[in-house]
Amino acid sequence: MSDNSSELSRLRWRCRRGTKELDLLLLSYFENHYELMDFEKKEQFNQILMLQDPIIIEMLAAPKAIEDLNLRHMVTEILGSDQGLIIQ
């Protein structure tokens, strides 16, 4: 995946999900960490962005239940904890 400016803009746009909580979490994580990530982590983050919002919310609410260890680790990094997020 190329890190040119149009690709970064496209990814930034994909972080905007339409719910305040997801927007804040995903955009903040993207802005603060994406450029420092290695290729594998970028791919994991992109994999999360390809999911539908209800699935992402479910993952954020219960990160310990995520079977894919790489995605579980990425969600834990996004949250800053392995404790689930409560979205009200």
Summary of the structure (lengths in Angstrom):
residues: 88
radius of gyration: 12.2
end to end distance: 34.7
largest distance: 36.3
contacts: 223
relative contact order: 0.15
helix: 69%
strand: 0%
